Amino acid sequence: MIPHRSSRSATADDLLTRLGRLTAQAREGAELHQARVELAEALQREILPASLPALPGLRTAARYAPARHGLSVGGDWYDGFALPSGALGFSIGDVEGHDVEAAAFMGQVRIAVRAVAASAADPGEVLRRANELLLSVDCDLFATCTFVRFDPVAWEIQSARAGHVPGLWATADGAYGVVEDEGGLPLGMLPGSEYPVTRRPLTAAGSFVLVTDGVVEGPSFPIEDGLARVAEVIRAGVDTEPGALAAEVMKVADSTGHEDDAAVLVLRHDAAPPRT
């Protein structure tokens, strides 16, 4: 019986040794994952702009909320910059996937949009050229994006959408809704993609709002319900300062139970100035 007990003891020792080795590997894996999440978060913070441009009669604000558990960080971004024509360009988007690779690709998309916007004729051309540029780098990821140009001469918003969540709007006269535009495929998917341009004259004071799907969609919350809720928030806060309105819109993300990161971009505009 003694040899049998010794054999069992040796087997138990082997199991304990193996368990210790597996525990150490799991700890290393968890630490590696946490390091990748922290790196993605750092990339995200560096890529998002510290401030957004504005003009007389146009005020802007944005908000970003990271994923609830740090597992889906790295995909969403927003941006705003002046164009050589005197117009302002704004973009918002969401990269497929998460983690460090998504955060790095997000930076490429943001730079691509900025690079082509300076010389493109309209938002549709911005997205078309950005799509071709991203395809040329041969990356497996793709991104949804909306690009908006605020024209201070025509006093209108021109927009084009690449597979992204529709924009939303409200005006001081009580009208509000979701932008009805055709849109095109996400960036980085198919060569030769076209992106129709929607023009919105700003005849009344109001707000034009862009969001990512993390704001309006959750595991058991349909995107249509989220868009309707955001539209109501914009209508109720049409006279609210853009920063406060962006914060109110972001609260919708809390009610959807979102697990993704989320971004909001608000353009608060006056009515068109009288023509002289």
DOPA-236825 format. One line per 10 residues: number of its first residue (from 1); their letters; for each residue x, y, z of C-alpha. Coordinates in Angstrom, 3 decimals. Example, Ala and Ser with C-alpha at 12.3 -4.5 7.8 and 13.67 -1.06 7.14 Angstrom:
1> as> 12.300/-4.500/7.800 | 13.670/-1.060/7.140
***
This chain:
1> miphrssrsa> 0.000/0.000/0.000 | 2.878/2.363/0.699 | 4.136/2.407/-2.943 | 0.584/3.115/-4.108 | 0.315/6.089/-1.682 | 3.689/7.395/-2.936 | 2.463/7.171/-6.528 | -0.661/9.146/-5.649 | 1.457/11.757/-3.898 | 3.683/12.122/-6.947
11> taddlltrlg> 0.633/12.518/-9.171 | -0.767/15.213/-6.871 | 2.556/17.021/-6.943 | 2.522/16.938/-10.745 | -1.000/18.348/-10.816 | -0.076/21.124/-8.398 | 2.997/21.964/-10.445 | 0.938/22.057/-13.636 | -1.752/24.157/-11.951 | 0.892/26.619/-10.773
21> rltaqarega> 2.319/26.854/-14.269 | -1.122/27.438/-15.804 | -1.908/30.066/-13.150 | 1.323/31.902/-13.952 | 0.532/31.773/-17.674 | -2.972/33.104/-17.040 | -1.555/35.924/-14.925 | 0.906/36.790/-17.679 | -1.916/36.728/-20.229 | -4.087/38.994/-18.083
31> elhqarvela> -1.202/41.398/-17.533 | -0.489/41.454/-21.286 | -4.135/42.123/-22.058 | -4.270/44.931/-19.493 | -1.131/46.459/-20.976 | -2.710/46.401/-24.450 | -5.885/48.029/-23.118 | -3.862/50.768/-21.404 | -1.859/51.357/-24.582 | -5.058/51.612/-26.643
41> ealqreilpa> -6.492/54.096/-24.133 | -3.316/56.175/-24.295 | -3.423/56.197/-28.107 | -7.085/57.220/-27.948 | -6.353/60.156/-25.647 | -3.505/61.376/-27.842 | -5.505/61.143/-31.068 | -8.636/62.964/-29.917 | -8.259/66.751/-30.369 | -7.819/68.960/-27.329
51> slpalpglrt> -10.229/71.544/-28.790 | -12.544/72.081/-31.750 | -12.701/75.067/-34.107 | -15.585/77.563/-34.084 | -16.698/80.642/-35.995 | -19.029/83.553/-35.213 | -22.470/81.979/-35.239 | -21.146/78.437/-34.795 | -20.165/76.861/-31.478 | -18.944/73.303/-31.119
61> aaryaparhg> -18.378/70.652/-28.473 | -17.675/66.940/-28.199 | -17.680/64.174/-25.617 | -16.060/60.747/-25.524 | -16.825/57.846/-23.150 | -14.592/54.751/-23.017 | -16.004/51.230/-23.054 | -17.491/50.073/-19.764 | -14.994/47.288/-19.164 | -12.017/48.525/-21.130
71> lsvggdwydg> -12.386/45.663/-23.609 | -13.801/47.665/-26.514 | -11.629/50.768/-26.428 | -9.815/52.117/-29.429 | -12.392/52.466/-32.185 | -14.235/55.810/-31.908 | -12.940/59.247/-32.746 | -14.018/62.779/-33.618 | -12.113/65.680/-35.156 | -12.486/69.282/-36.277
81> falpsgalgf> -10.197/71.582/-38.238 | -10.118/74.688/-40.415 | -9.971/74.317/-44.199 | -8.029/76.592/-46.598 | -11.313/77.928/-48.027 | -12.325/79.347/-44.642 | -14.831/76.543/-44.059 | -14.577/74.135/-41.142 | -14.322/70.361/-41.434 | -15.604/67.886/-38.847
91> sigdveghdv> -15.414/64.115/-38.780 | -16.607/61.338/-36.524 | -16.119/57.635/-36.950 | -15.791/54.143/-35.594 | -13.165/51.560/-36.543 | -14.055/47.878/-36.777 | -12.507/45.955/-33.913 | -10.832/47.248/-30.786 | -7.555/47.225/-28.875 | -4.242/48.629/-30.066
101> eaaafmgqvr> -4.676/47.753/-33.746 | -8.013/49.576/-33.934 | -6.597/52.625/-32.134 | -3.658/52.766/-34.540 | -5.919/52.401/-37.588 | -8.196/55.082/-36.159 | -5.232/57.436/-36.249 | -4.601/56.541/-39.889 | -8.238/57.229/-40.818 | -8.254/60.585/-39.021
111> iavravaasa> -5.036/61.646/-40.751 | -6.301/60.417/-44.140 | -9.497/62.457/-43.827 | -7.549/65.554/-42.810 | -5.054/65.101/-45.618 | -7.606/64.910/-48.423 | -10.116/67.424/-46.994 | -7.862/70.408/-47.700 | -8.152/69.980/-51.479 | -11.397/68.014/-51.958
121> adpgevlrra> -14.373/69.700/-53.592 | -17.000/68.398/-51.140 | -17.502/65.859/-48.312 | -18.305/63.092/-50.794 | -14.931/63.528/-52.457 | -13.247/63.628/-49.039 | -14.598/60.188/-48.192 | -13.978/58.795/-51.676 | -10.332/59.823/-51.634 | -9.859/58.743/-48.005
131> nelllsvdcd> -11.285/55.345/-48.923 | -8.796/54.893/-51.766 | -5.926/56.045/-49.549 | -6.809/53.571/-46.813 | -7.186/50.723/-49.302 | -3.687/51.467/-50.591 | -2.138/50.649/-47.193 | -3.585/47.119/-47.419 | -5.109/46.929/-43.928 | -7.727/44.336/-43.007
141> lfatctfvrf> -9.738/46.787/-40.884 | -12.421/49.190/-42.059 | -14.074/52.253/-40.530 | -17.404/54.011/-40.612 | -17.192/57.792/-40.875 | -19.230/60.934/-41.402 | -17.527/64.044/-42.744 | -19.195/67.438/-42.413 | -18.181/70.778/-43.863 | -19.617/73.975/-42.420
151> dpvaweiqsa> -19.683/76.650/-45.119 | -19.795/80.129/-43.518 | -20.522/81.828/-46.856 | -23.476/79.698/-47.984 | -24.312/79.165/-44.282 | -24.994/75.500/-44.760 | -23.802/72.119/-43.589 | -22.613/69.701/-46.258 | -22.243/66.080/-45.180 | -21.424/62.620/-46.502
161> raghvpglwa> -21.621/59.306/-44.690 | -19.569/56.120/-45.041 | -21.585/53.402/-43.332 | -21.920/55.531/-40.204 | -24.836/56.326/-37.898 | -27.048/59.078/-39.414 | -26.750/62.632/-38.117 | -29.502/64.273/-36.068 | -30.797/67.844/-35.943 | -33.208/70.211/-34.250
171> tadgaygvve> -34.120/73.848/-34.835 | -35.509/76.578/-32.623 | -38.890/76.463/-34.384 | -39.533/72.985/-32.925 | -38.581/70.852/-35.922 | -36.224/67.932/-35.372 | -35.299/64.561/-36.801 | -32.737/62.166/-38.238 | -30.829/63.151/-41.379 | -32.186/61.166/-44.317
181> degglplgml> -29.295/60.552/-46.660 | -28.213/57.631/-48.784 | -24.658/57.201/-47.519 | -22.069/54.768/-48.828 | -19.958/51.815/-47.722 | -17.515/52.047/-44.797 | -13.999/53.245/-45.586 | -11.483/50.587/-46.485 | -13.968/48.073/-47.892 | -14.351/48.499/-51.646
191> pgseypvtrr> -12.423/50.456/-54.310 | -14.410/53.018/-56.257 | -17.028/53.607/-53.542 | -19.092/56.780/-53.922 | -20.528/58.946/-51.158 | -23.531/61.204/-51.911 | -23.479/64.696/-50.434 | -26.376/66.138/-48.427 | -26.675/69.926/-48.114 | -28.583/71.475/-45.251
201> pltaagsfvl> -29.186/75.267/-45.347 | -29.191/76.655/-41.801 | -32.180/78.974/-42.120 | -33.113/78.633/-38.431 | -30.973/78.455/-35.310 | -30.435/74.959/-33.987 | -28.080/72.044/-33.458 | -26.584/69.418/-35.749 | -25.335/66.360/-33.858 | -23.204/63.381/-34.845
211> vtdgvvegps> -22.794/60.258/-32.696 | -21.173/56.838/-32.868 | -23.210/53.665/-32.473 | -22.058/53.250/-28.872 | -24.390/56.140/-27.997 | -27.545/54.772/-29.623 | -27.208/50.995/-29.624 | -26.805/48.390/-26.891 | -27.020/44.612/-26.473 | -30.828/44.735/-26.158
221> fpiedglarv> -31.448/48.306/-27.345 | -32.260/48.780/-31.073 | -30.455/51.582/-32.862 | -33.775/53.037/-34.063 | -34.888/53.555/-30.453 | -31.548/55.129/-29.599 | -31.728/57.556/-32.516 | -35.275/58.532/-31.546 | -34.188/59.178/-27.953 | -31.211/61.313/-29.041
231> aeviragvdt> -33.452/63.302/-31.397 | -35.768/64.069/-28.460 | -32.807/65.156/-26.318 | -31.615/67.517/-29.070 | -35.121/68.935/-29.526 | -35.499/69.572/-25.787 | -32.028/71.124/-25.569 | -32.019/73.122/-28.776 | -31.160/76.317/-26.868 | -28.603/74.596/-24.649
241> epgalaaevm> -24.897/75.374/-24.884 | -23.107/72.777/-27.046 | -21.035/71.325/-24.206 | -24.078/70.749/-22.021 | -26.032/69.319/-24.959 | -23.208/66.906/-25.790 | -23.232/65.727/-22.167 | -27.012/65.179/-22.263 | -26.751/63.203/-25.508 | -24.014/61.051/-23.987
251> kvadstghed> -26.394/60.108/-21.166 | -28.414/58.161/-23.733 | -25.459/55.774/-23.969 | -25.889/54.980/-20.266 | -29.510/53.940/-20.844 | -28.672/51.635/-23.768 | -26.302/49.522/-21.675 | -23.598/50.043/-24.285 | -20.436/47.964/-24.082 | -18.602/49.856/-26.823
261> daavlvlrhd> -16.916/53.249/-26.535 | -19.018/56.239/-27.567 | -18.539/59.725/-29.022 | -20.736/62.789/-29.565 | -20.051/65.862/-31.714 | -22.331/68.930/-31.519 | -22.492/71.884/-33.928 | -24.660/74.649/-32.434 | -25.477/77.199/-35.165 | -27.310/80.500/-35.424
271> aapprt> -29.777/81.243/-38.196 | -28.317/82.375/-41.492 | -27.288/86.050/-41.346 | -29.274/88.440/-43.553 | -27.932/88.876/-47.075 | -26.553/92.283/-47.975
***
